[in-house]
Amino acid sequence: MWNARPVNSDNPVPFGMNPGKKAEGQLGTESFKCPSCASNIFYQPEVKGMLCRNCGNIYNPSTMEKMGSLGYSAERDYTGDNDISEEDKKRHEIICDSCGATMIADEHMMSTMCPFCGSPTLITGRMTREFKPDYIIPFKIDKMTAEENMYQWLKTRKMTPRGFKSRSRLTKMTPLYVPFWILDCGVNTDLYGVGKRHKGDKTEVHSVRATTKYFVKGVPFDASLRIANKLMEAIEPFDYSEMVKFDNKYLQGFFADRYDQRPTELMDRFIKRMDRISMDMTDTIASKYDEYEPDTLKTFTWMSDLTIKYCLLPVWFLTVESGGSTYQFAVNGQTGEASGQVPTTEAVDKLDALVRFTNNKWRKIPLIGAFIAPAILFVITFSGTSDRFLYAVFLTVCVIELLLIAINIALSVIRSVGERTSRKIHDTVDVVNDFDKAPGMDSYLDTTRGTKLSVDEYNFRFELEQNDNMARGDNGFTVDL
């Protein structure tokens, strides 16, 4: 079939084939190579360019000119000590036998507990690969300050288990340099929503499409799989004015983690966070309407002009086990910002269990009795007998039926009150006890490069009390922020 297909050299052929350059009967594929490292490159929709997953460079699909880079100095696996620097020979690796975490420490530092999972089963070994970040922000606050900040933060949590906020837990805080990728890029986002303007007895309803372009600088993404992303976002931002070139002296007396996620593996996280940052524009859009409802499902973001740095950032880290679950806490080792996620008290769990109990299927038993009692009465009435036993059974069923109905009513009341109480508790406690929110656009917006927001109303309708009149129109405005 393929041999019989006519070849048009002026037009591209499906699946990247070029039959004119292959022997008859063979299928060929064409792959694009990175101009920097000669590795295969692939189109990446998030950056609208060709991305090399080896060196991280991004190229224009049409011209193959460089558009940006996720490049970094990749650490290599080493087979012997000859390739490891003299400074790294003075360090050792501490490996958790439980979760597999690897920490780097100097020759005098030891750990009695894994900061990630709390396990005491640690193995100490020699360095197997070089450890060379690009930048580092040194620790600025000491352990005593970190403990006090965490204690004050814990006091703001609601309905936690008894003893969970005790100071004794905080003595196990570990100073840890966490690996981060620091991202600078341009952000392009399409935002959609519905805006309403009230005019007398009618309302103008507009379908809104907004496009925004801005630049962010220094957005951090932790590169460790063992640390909750939301936890690291909650203790942001860091002050990059204190960032310095990496020097081994800053690691003395501290532990450090290695990255286990490369930037090319974090594109999904990059885009999702840029989506959230772009949603800060919603307030500006909403200010033009009496009511505005964003459509987050249609939001589309892509990035441009990407650059990235590999950096170690200081974090005081704590892991606590409670009720069979593990909870992580952290304090920014530079600014002192504390955060984490705490459990709720057992009383809340018991209330939820009670609500679930009152929703069980056995509540339908009174309905069954409602059919049995009339059936017995029917037999007594039409059998022509005055059997006292049947009357006794009938009365017994009626009494049980009344009791079940009373119990059912009581359970319905308990269920209704319990659901409202549980919902109210969770609406307040779950939000307060969850990770704090990540910083928004204000913390990372590059104000030196300008921000643009264009809003288009591409159709609208009038809403009346009795009928709807449809009308179409094109309108909009542009804002330079």
C-alpha positions in Angstrom: 0.0 0.0 0.0 2.8 2.5 0.9 4.8 1.6 -2.2 1.8 2.4 -4.4 1.2 5.8 -2.7 2.3 8.7 -5.0 5.0 10.8 -3.6 4.7 14.6 -3.8 8.1 16.1 -2.9 6.6 19.5 -2.5 4.3 18.5 0.4 5.1 16.8 3.7 4.3 13.2 4.2 2.4 11.7 7.2 4.3 10.4 10.2 7.5 12.3 9.3 8.4 9.9 6.4 10.5 10.9 3.5 10.1 8.0 1.0 12.4 9.8 -1.4 15.4 9.2 0.8 14.6 5.6 1.8 14.9 2.3 0.0 11.8 1.1 -1.7 9.5 -0.6 0.8 11.0 1.0 3.9 9.5 3.4 6.3 11.6 6.2 7.6 11.3 8.7 10.4 12.8 12.2 10.8 13.9 13.4 14.2 15.2 16.8 15.2 18.4 17.2 17.1 19.4 19.8 19.7 21.9 22.3 18.3 23.7 22.4 21.6 24.0 18.7 22.6 22.7 16.8 19.6 20.0 15.0 21.7 16.5 14.5 20.4 14.2 17.4 20.9 10.4 17.4 21.1 7.7 20.0 20.8 6.5 21.2 24.2 3.0 22.9 24.2 3.6 24.6 27.5 6.5 26.7 26.1 5.3 26.6 22.4 8.8 25.5 21.4 11.1 22.5 20.9 12.5 21.4 24.3 15.7 19.4 24.8 15.2 17.1 27.8 18.9 16.6 28.1 20.3 20.1 28.3 17.0 22.0 28.8 17.4 24.4 25.9 14.2 25.6 24.1 14.1 26.5 20.4 11.7 28.2 18.0 10.0 25.4 16.0 10.3 27.4 12.7 13.8 28.9 12.9 15.4 26.7 15.6 16.7 29.9 17.3 17.1 29.6 21.0 14.0 30.9 22.9 15.1 30.2 26.5 16.6 27.5 28.7 15.9 25.1 31.5 19.6 24.3 31.5 21.4 23.3 34.6 24.7 21.6 35.6 23.6 18.0 35.8 25.2 16.0 38.5 26.9 12.9 37.2 27.1 9.4 38.7 30.7 8.6 39.7 32.4 5.3 40.0 35.3 6.3 42.1 36.7 8.9 44.5 39.1 10.3 41.8 36.3 12.3 40.2 34.9 13.7 43.4 36.2 17.0 44.6 38.4 17.2 47.8 35.6 19.1 49.6 33.1 16.3 48.8 35.5 13.7 50.1 35.1 15.3 53.5 31.3 14.7 53.4 29.2 11.6 53.8 25.7 10.5 52.8 23.1 9.6 55.3 20.5 7.3 53.8 17.1 6.5 55.4 16.5 2.7 55.3 12.8 3.4 55.5 11.9 6.0 52.9 15.1 6.1 50.9 15.9 9.8 51.5 19.5 10.8 51.1 21.0 13.7 53.0 24.5 15.2 52.6 26.4 16.2 55.7 30.0 17.1 56.6 32.2 14.7 58.4 31.2 15.9 61.9 27.4 15.9 61.3 25.2 12.9 62.3 21.5 12.4 62.4 19.4 10.3 64.8 16.1 10.6 62.9 15.1 11.0 59.2 13.6 14.5 58.9 11.3 13.3 56.1 9.6 10.2 57.6 10.8 10.3 61.3 12.4 6.9 61.0 15.6 6.2 63.2 16.9 3.6 60.7 19.7 5.6 59.1 22.7 4.3 57.2 25.9 6.4 56.8 28.1 5.9 53.7 30.7 7.6 51.6 29.8 10.1 48.8 29.0 8.5 45.5 28.6 11.6 43.3 29.6 15.2 43.3 27.4 17.7 45.0 27.5 21.1 43.3 24.5 23.5 43.4 24.8 26.9 41.7 23.6 29.2 44.5 22.7 29.1 48.1 20.9 31.3 50.7 22.6 30.7 54.0 20.6 30.0 57.2 19.8 33.2 59.1 17.6 32.1 62.1 18.8 29.7 64.7 16.9 26.7 66.1 15.5 28.5 69.1 13.9 31.1 66.9 12.6 28.4 64.6 11.0 26.5 67.5 9.4 29.7 68.9 8.0 30.6 65.4 6.6 27.1 64.9 5.1 27.1 68.4 3.3 30.4 67.9 2.0 29.2 64.5 0.7 26.0 66.1 -1.2 28.0 68.6 -3.3 29.5 65.8 -4.6 26.0 64.7 -8.0 24.9 65.8 -9.4 21.7 67.4 -6.1 19.8 67.3 -5.5 16.6 69.3 -4.5 17.0 73.0 -0.8 17.5 73.4 -0.1 18.0 69.7 1.0 21.6 70.2 3.5 20.7 72.9 6.9 22.3 72.8 8.7 19.0 73.4 7.9 17.9 69.8 9.7 21.0 68.4 13.1 20.0 69.8 13.4 17.5 66.9 13.5 20.2 64.2 16.3 19.6 61.7 18.2 22.3 59.7 18.0 21.2 56.0 19.1 22.9 52.8 16.3 22.0 50.3 17.0 21.9 46.6 15.0 24.3 44.5 14.8 25.3 40.8 14.4 29.1 40.6 12.4 30.1 37.5 12.2 33.3 35.6 9.9 33.4 32.6 7.2 35.3 30.6 3.7 34.1 31.2 0.9 34.2 28.7 -2.6 33.3 29.8 -6.1 33.2 28.3 -8.7 33.7 31.0 -12.5 33.2 30.5 -15.5 34.1 32.5 -19.0 35.6 32.5 -19.5 39.2 33.5 -22.9 40.9 34.4 -23.9 44.5 34.4 -27.2 45.5 36.0 -29.2 48.1 34.2 -32.6 48.8 35.7 -34.9 45.8 35.2 -32.5 44.0 32.9 -29.0 42.6 33.2 -26.3 42.5 30.5 -24.6 39.1 30.5 -21.2 39.1 28.7 -19.0 36.2 27.7 -15.5 37.4 28.5 -12.1 36.4 27.2 -9.1 38.1 28.7 -5.5 37.7 27.5 -2.6 38.7 29.8 1.1 38.8 29.4 3.6 39.5 32.2 6.9 38.3 33.5 7.8 36.6 36.8 11.1 36.4 38.5 12.4 34.0 41.1 9.5 31.6 41.4 10.8 28.6 43.5 9.9 25.0 42.9 11.3 22.4 45.3 13.0 19.5 43.6 12.5 16.8 46.3 9.8 14.2 46.0 9.7 13.6 49.7 8.6 17.1 50.7 5.0 18.3 50.2 5.0 21.0 47.5 2.3 23.0 49.3 4.5 23.1 52.4 7.4 24.6 50.6 5.1 27.1 48.9 3.5 28.0 52.2 6.8 29.3 53.7 7.7 31.5 50.7 8.9 34.0 49.7 12.7 34.0 50.1 14.8 37.1 49.9 17.0 36.6 46.9 19.1 39.6 47.7 20.9 37.3 50.1 21.5 34.6 47.6 25.3 33.9 47.0 27.3 31.6 44.8 27.5 28.2 46.3 30.4 27.7 48.7 31.1 24.6 50.8 31.6 26.6 54.0 27.8 27.3 54.2 27.1 23.5 54.6 29.1 23.2 57.8 26.8 22.2 60.6 23.8 21.6 58.3 22.2 18.8 56.3 21.4 19.2 52.6 19.1 17.2 50.3 19.7 16.4 46.6 17.3 17.2 43.9 15.5 14.2 42.4 13.3 16.0 39.9 14.8 17.8 36.9 13.2 21.0 35.5 12.0 19.1 32.4 10.1 16.8 34.7 8.3 19.7 36.4 6.7 21.4 33.4 3.2 20.4 34.7 3.9 22.0 38.0 5.3 25.1 36.3 2.1 25.6 34.3 -0.3 24.9 37.1 1.4 27.4 39.4 1.4 30.0 36.6 -2.3 29.4 36.2 -2.9 30.2 39.8 -0.7 33.3 39.6 -2.6 34.5 36.5 -5.9 34.2 38.4 -4.8 37.2 40.4 -5.8 39.2 37.3 -9.4 38.2 38.0 -10.0 41.0 40.4 -9.0 43.6 37.7 -11.4 42.0 35.2 -14.2 41.7 37.8 -13.9 45.4 38.6 -15.4 46.2 35.2 -18.6 44.3 36.1 -21.3 44.2 38.8 -20.8 40.4 38.9 -18.1 38.3 37.5 -17.7 34.5 37.5 -14.3 33.1 36.2 -14.3 29.8 34.2 -11.2 28.2 35.5 -11.6 25.1 33.3 -10.9 27.1 30.2 -7.8 28.8 31.5 -4.8 28.2 29.2 -1.3 29.2 30.0 2.1 29.0 28.2 5.5 30.2 29.1 8.3 32.0 27.2 11.9 33.3 27.8 12.6 30.6 30.4 15.7 30.7 32.6 16.4 28.6 35.7 18.9 28.4 38.5 19.7 25.5 40.8 19.7 26.7 44.4 19.7 25.4 48.0 17.3 27.2 50.3 17.4 27.0 54.1 14.5 25.2 55.9 14.0 24.0 59.5 12.1 20.8 59.0 10.0 18.6 61.3 8.0 15.4 60.8 5.4 14.3 63.4 3.4 11.0 63.5 -0.1 11.2 64.9 -3.0 8.8 64.6 -1.2 6.6 62.1 -0.5 9.6 59.7 2.6 11.6 59.1 2.6 15.4 59.2 5.3 17.7 57.9 6.2 21.2 59.3 8.7 23.7 58.1 10.1 27.1 59.1 11.8 29.3 56.5 15.4 29.4 57.7 15.9 32.9 56.3 12.6 34.8 57.1 11.2 32.6 59.9 7.8 32.0 58.2 6.3 28.8 59.6 3.7 26.4 58.2 2.5 22.9 58.0 -0.7 20.7 58.1 -2.1 19.6 61.5 -4.7 17.0 62.3 -8.1 17.7 63.9 -9.1 16.3 67.2 -10.8 12.9 67.5 -14.0 14.6 68.5 -14.4 15.8 64.9 -13.8 12.3 63.6 -16.4 10.9 66.1 -19.0 13.4 64.9 -18.4 12.4 61.3 -18.7 8.8 62.3 -22.0 9.5 64.1 -23.3 11.3 60.9 -22.4 8.3 58.8 -24.0 6.0 61.3 -27.3 7.8 61.1 -27.2 7.5 57.3 -27.1 3.7 57.4 -29.7 1.6 55.5 -31.1 0.1 58.7 -33.1 3.3 59.1 -35.5 1.8 56.5 -36.6 -0.9 59.0 -39.7 1.0 60.1 -40.9 1.0 56.5 -40.8 -2.8 56.6 -42.8 -2.8 59.8 -45.3 -0.5 58.2 -46.1 -3.3 55.7 -46.1 -6.2 58.2 -48.6 -4.7 60.7 -51.4 -4.1 58.1 -50.8 -7.6 56.7 -51.4 -9.2 60.1 -54.5 -7.0 60.6 -55.8 -8.1 57.2 -55.4 -11.8 58.2 -57.2 -11.2 61.5 -60.1 -9.3 59.8 -60.8 -11.7 57.0 -60.0 -15.0 58.7 -63.1 -14.8 60.9 -61.1 -15.8 63.9 -60.6 -14.0 67.2 -57.2 -15.6 67.9 -55.7 -13.7 70.8 -52.2 -14.7 69.7 -52.6 -12.9 66.3 -53.9 -9.8 68.2 -51.0 -9.9 70.5 -48.6 -10.2 67.6 -50.4 -7.3 65.9 -50.1 -5.1 69.0 -46.5 -6.0 69.5 -45.7 -5.1 65.9 -47.5 -1.8 66.3 -45.5 -1.0 69.5 -42.2 -1.9 67.8 -43.2 0.1 64.8 -43.9 3.2 66.9 -40.6 2.8 68.7 -38.7 2.5 65.4 -40.5 5.5 64.1 -39.5 7.5 67.2 -35.9 6.3 66.9 -35.9 7.1 63.2 -37.2 10.7 63.9 -34.5 11.1 66.6 -31.8 9.9 64.2 -33.0 12.2 61.5 -32.7 15.1 63.9 -29.3 14.0 65.0 -28.3 13.5 61.4 -29.5 17.0 60.4 -27.9 18.8 63.3 -24.7 16.7 63.0 -24.3 17.4 59.3 -24.7 21.1 59.8 -22.3 21.1 62.7 -19.8 18.9 60.9 -20.0 21.1 57.7 -19.5 24.2 59.8 -16.5 22.8 61.6 -14.9 21.6 58.4 -15.5 24.9 56.6 -13.5 26.6 59.3 -11.1 24.0 60.8 -10.0 22.3 57.5 -9.0 25.7 56.0 -7.2 26.9 59.1 -5.4 23.6 59.7 -4.4 23.1 56.1 -1.2 24.4 54.5 -1.1 28.2 54.2 -1.6 29.6 50.8 1.3 30.2 48.4 2.3 33.8 47.6 0.6 35.4 44.6 1.7 37.6 41.7 2.8 40.4 43.9 5.7 38.4 45.3 7.2 37.4 41.9 6.0 39.9 39.3 8.9 41.5 37.4 7.7 45.1 37.3 10.6 46.2 35.1 9.2 44.4 32.1 5.6 45.6 32.1 2.2 43.8 32.3 -0.6 43.8 29.8 -4.2 42.8 30.1 -6.7 42.8 27.3 -10.4 42.0 27.9 -12.9 41.2 25.1 -16.6 40.9 25.4 -17.3 38.6 22.4 -21.0 38.2 22.9 -23.8 39.2 25.3 -27.4 38.8 26.1 -30.1 40.7 28.1 -31.7 38.9 31.0 -35.3 40.1 31.8 -37.8 38.8 34.3 -40.2 37.3 31.7 -38.1 36.7 28.6 -34.6 36.8 27.2 -33.6 39.0 24.3 -30.4 37.9 22.6 -27.9 40.3 21.1 -24.4 40.0 19.9 -21.6 42.5 20.1 -17.9 43.0 20.2 -16.4 45.2 22.9 -13.4 45.3 25.1 -10.6 47.2 26.8 -6.9 47.0 27.3 -5.0 47.8 30.5 -1.3 48.4 30.9 -0.5 47.5 34.5 
